[in-house]
């Protein structure tokens, strides 16, 4: 599936609103479990990534529940700032 098609899942390296520090992430999965829109999924190496970017509510739940502060929200859409 094409990475630019917003209706389908994105590749792990496609543009995301989230930045995951892979050195800090212990792959516990709390962020994936707590995402209210089921946007986060585990990648091939077990780190979370935004699979369905356009479904994100920008609620920051993933940022707040991460016990290792490995997730930061970046480059929010202009209308959300």
C-alpha positions, 0 to 999 in steps of 0.5 A: 500500500502506498505510504501517502494513502491516508486511508491505510496503514503507514510504513514505520518510517513514514511521517509521524506526529510522534518521535520515539526515542528508541534508546529509552523505549523498553517496548513495554506496550503501555502506549499502544494499549492506552491509545484511545484511537488505536493509532499506535502499533508495534513495528518490526523491531518492537517499538511503537509507531503511528500506523494510522496517523490521520486518526490521531486525536493529539490527546498526548495519552501516549506521551503521558503514560510512557514510564521512560519518557521515550515519546514526544509529540512533534510537528503538530498540524497547523490547526492543532497548535 
